[in-house]
Amino acid sequence: MNCFTHDSRSAVGLCSVCQKAVCKECVGQDTPRLVCRTCAARGAAPYAFGYGGYAYRMMGFEYKSPISIGGWPLVHICTGVDPATMRPRIAKGIIAIGNIAIGGFAVAGVAFGLVTLGGVSIGILGALGGVALGGGFSMGGLAVGSIAVGGAAIGFVHALGGAAFGPSVISGMRCDDTALDFFRQWIGAIPRNCR
């Protein structure tokens, strides 16, 4: 196999981004993976095209709003991996959306922030997700927080769930009056075992 650019030279491998054969001269410097100089110069995002701040890449999508607050973009949306490092892209913004997101309001498979929504959701004020850990309100399959609602709920103040643990609990086995009064204000419906 010969180099794509220098057809008389033997290739040392394929560019991990564009998949073109490259010789020693065409390999980009200071990249952790085999990347050609052209892709390294483009920021390892070949075939990128965009308009209005959007950038579509071969290995993901990214949008950053031009407005920022405290150095963080107002909106940052990204998915996929960085083709040079093969690390997942992380959305960081006031509103962050992606596979991994960190922000004021974060939506992701793994989300960290003030208010979060995700498969694994860690929020300071509130968390909603499969596994939700929050300082305030948490709701999920496994919920841990001051007020926790979920299949398995661990509440520091109140807990509602099939298996609920905390000082004030409504669960399949137990129904505390304090929890009943609190959740009746917000939910309205009373579980059958509490009547």
JOLINUR-V514804 format. One record per backbone hydrogen bond with DSSP energy under -1.0 kcal/mol. CO is the residue of the C=O (numbers start at 1). NH is the residue of the N-H. E is the energy in kcal/mol with one decimal. If there is no record, write none. Layout:
co=CO nh=NH e=E
co=CO nh=NH e=E
This chain:
co=1 nh=11 e=-2.3
co=6 nh=9 e=-2.1
co=9 nh=3 e=-2.5
co=13 nh=22 e=-2.6
co=15 nh=19 e=-1.6
co=20 nh=15 e=-2.7
co=21 nh=4 e=-2.5
co=22 nh=12 e=-3.1
co=22 nh=13 e=-1.1
co=26 nh=37 e=-2.3
co=34 nh=16 e=-3.1
co=35 nh=28 e=-3.3
co=36 nh=40 e=-2.4
co=37 nh=41 e=-2.5
co=38 nh=42 e=-1.4
co=39 nh=44 e=-3.3
co=40 nh=43 e=-1.2
co=49 nh=56 e=-2.3
co=51 nh=54 e=-2.0
co=55 nh=62 e=-1.7
co=56 nh=49 e=-1.2
co=57 nh=60 e=-1.5
co=59 nh=81 e=-1.5
co=60 nh=57 e=-2.2
co=61 nh=79 e=-2.5
co=62 nh=55 e=-1.8
co=63 nh=77 e=-2.9
co=67 nh=74 e=-3.2
co=69 nh=72 e=-1.7
co=72 nh=69 e=-3.0
co=73 nh=94 e=-2.4
co=74 nh=95 e=-1.9
co=75 nh=65 e=-2.7
co=76 nh=97 e=-2.4
co=77 nh=63 e=-3.1
co=80 nh=89 e=-2.4
co=82 nh=86 e=-3.2
co=87 nh=82 e=-2.8
co=91 nh=102 e=-2.9
co=94 nh=105 e=-2.5
co=95 nh=76 e=-2.4
co=96 nh=107 e=-2.8
co=97 nh=78 e=-2.1
co=99 nh=110 e=-1.7
co=100 nh=91 e=-2.7
co=101 nh=112 e=-2.4
co=102 nh=93 e=-1.7
co=103 nh=114 e=-1.0
co=104 nh=115 e=-2.5
co=105 nh=96 e=-2.4
co=106 nh=117 e=-2.4
co=107 nh=98 e=-2.0
co=109 nh=120 e=-2.6
co=110 nh=101 e=-2.3
co=111 nh=122 e=-2.8
co=112 nh=103 e=-2.0
co=113 nh=124 e=-2.3
co=114 nh=125 e=-2.5
co=114 nh=126 e=-1.8
co=115 nh=106 e=-2.1
co=116 nh=128 e=-1.6
co=117 nh=108 e=-2.1
co=119 nh=131 e=-2.5
co=120 nh=111 e=-2.8
co=121 nh=133 e=-3.1
co=122 nh=113 e=-1.7
co=123 nh=135 e=-1.5
co=125 nh=137 e=-1.9
co=126 nh=116 e=-2.0
co=127 nh=139 e=-2.3
co=128 nh=118 e=-2.2
co=130 nh=142 e=-2.1
co=131 nh=121 e=-3.2
co=132 nh=144 e=-2.6
co=133 nh=123 e=-2.5
co=136 nh=147 e=-2.3
co=137 nh=127 e=-2.3
co=138 nh=149 e=-2.5
co=139 nh=129 e=-2.1
co=141 nh=152 e=-2.4
co=142 nh=132 e=-3.0
co=143 nh=154 e=-3.1
co=144 nh=134 e=-2.9
co=145 nh=156 e=-2.2
co=146 nh=157 e=-2.5
co=146 nh=158 e=-2.0
co=147 nh=138 e=-2.7
co=148 nh=160 e=-2.5
co=149 nh=140 e=-1.9
co=151 nh=163 e=-2.4
co=152 nh=143 e=-2.8
co=153 nh=165 e=-2.9
co=154 nh=145 e=-2.1
co=158 nh=148 e=-2.1
co=159 nh=170 e=-2.2
co=160 nh=150 e=-2.3
co=162 nh=172 e=-1.6
co=163 nh=153 e=-2.6
co=165 nh=155 e=-2.7
co=168 nh=159 e=-2.1
co=169 nh=176 e=-2.8
co=170 nh=161 e=-2.3
co=174 nh=171 e=-3.3
co=176 nh=180 e=-2.3
co=177 nh=181 e=-2.6
co=178 nh=182 e=-2.1
co=179 nh=183 e=-2.9
co=180 nh=184 e=-1.8
co=181 nh=185 e=-1.0
co=183 nh=187 e=-3.4
co=191 nh=194 e=-2.0
co=192 nh=195 e=-1.5
